[in-house]
Amino acid sequence: MAKKPDLRRFPGFYGITLLCLFLLYAPLIIVAIYSFNDSQSITIWGGASLRWYEDVFWGLEADKFKQAAVNSLTIAVTAAIAATIIATMAATAMLRAGSFRGKGASFALINLPLMVPEIVTAVATLIFFSAIGFTTGIMTILVAHIVFCIPFAYLPIAARMEGIEDVYEQAAQDLYATRWEAFRLVLLPLMMPGIISGFLLAFIISLDDFIITNFVKGAGVETLPTAIFGAVKQGIKPNIMAISTLLLLVSILFVTLSYFAGRMGQNRQ
Amino acid sequence: MPDGNGTIAVDIDNVTKRYGDFTALRDVSLAIADNEFFTLLGPSGCGKTTLLRCIAGFEDISAGAIRLYGDPIAELPPNRRPVNTVFQQYALFPHMDITRNVMFGLLRLGKSESEARKRAGEVLELVQLTQFATRLPAQLSGGQQQRVALARALAPNPKVLLLDEPLSALDLKLRQAVRLELQQLQHETGITFIFVTHDQEEALTMSDRIAVISDGRVQQVGTARAIYEEPNNKFVADFIGETNLIDVAVAAIDGATATCTLPGGAQFTCPAASGAHSGQGHLSVRPERVSLTDPAQAPLSGTVSRLIYLGTDMHVDVTLADGETVTARVQNSADTTIPEKGQTVGLNFEAGAARLLVD
């Protein structure tokens, strides 16, 4: 095999790398830093302080944001659980049920939502809900979230399942386990890292969604992203930066957990 | 067949297995005796593993029947067949410790936790792995994992144990040691073993009987000795050990004796496999049964074309007048005269050492 070229020796490697990192992360870092700004202004530094975090939790708009956070978390947890269960069943059918008619079509249908522009899904979902007379509110958000979270949960679950040879289930059945016992006692535990990754990914996707949520939410129902958007429309106050930073931390936490869940499975095999 | 009680453990009755257009097994019939160490031997892709999987229940058969001690089992799912399998890749459950792995089958059979634990302890002692009982499979060496796979399959005390090339992942030294252990285990437990391998040495050293399989068909069934010394056809003669296949014209067949003409014109009478016919045929003669003599007195003669020194003995390739090569294996002892390359030599072998094959 040819020796892999050393990427670091390409001309301009460090320059391009730094530029990419800067473009990706500078805005986030600036928001995080300015969330500790003591000043009323969002651009002028007025010394370090936690006043905007206090404002988020105990200020004038605190109740509004708290309610939005509760809605967001409730929806994200519920949607992620439902999407993970559906995705696990879909992966089992796709990877363990042999070949069946419409398998290729099923695969495309499961993953299609990843490629459809979100605004199209949002408009279509809203039209659909009003067509069937489903009153907009927290339930409409939840249903929409479950649906678009499925492919995100499916990907890590299916990737994990593909890596598990079916000889383990055969061994279980050979040792007198029924198909269900083979699934529950052998396949499911082996898939757990993928399922956890899928759940966390679905959770983050749901927590973060704005476009679809904004379309299907009823009047007065807010999630954190829609509440932040609403607040920004009246002018950006530094408390938005504090909320954004908190949301960023939750995301980082979950992505890290998801990464370690994936690693955990690899070490075992 | 050992014990000779005559009970048939596994009766494979005209089994055919098709995958679409491909036929993996064609009308396979085998009667495997109770308490027998039976080996399915053949090159990769011959259908031996497919047959094992049909017995285990992982494959449906397209035609025929499989009976276990008289009961038809071909329609049962794998979990309802009282047979257990040692898989080629072991397939130990990576998330369970060794004891839990061994207990798995017992618990599924409805044994209590304490009963299953006790039996797992016994079986682990049998395979000398007691001190590893609480380890995870990934913490064991290949040889130890292989023994766990064996213990797990033996724990429920199956009527028949199926072994799918269980030694192929081990290194040579270990493989030889495990062969003896397996044989001993079979004697101690009295369980019928059906062993799949492509390794003829493994088959010859361990089995009570061997079925040689090629191209989805059973080519020959018999003891190691019968298969080696009385091969039926070209495939078996060539696959098991080394052999010389000499083109002959068969003049007549009288029962189990054939009269034929060797290349060079000499007449020769030797045993014939049942089903051999007159016309053109092949004689099989093992290299170690061919001796070098004076060309004037030998039925075959030719010139030495190659000498291969192998330490304990020597391979002498002799090219006949018609271009065929016959190999003689000459023992390397003090009184052996080694011919030189280019020398004309005679080749001799007893009538009993040759065998006319079914083509």
Interface residues (C-beta under 8 A of the other chain):
Chain A: E165 V167 Y168 Q170 A171 A172 Q173 D174 L175 Y176 A177 T178 R179 E181 L185 V186 P189 L190 R268 Q269
Chain B: A56 G57 F58 P77 P78 N79 R80 V83 N84 T85 F87 Q89 A91 L92 F93 P94 H95 F104 G105 R108 L109 L136 A138 R152 A153 P156
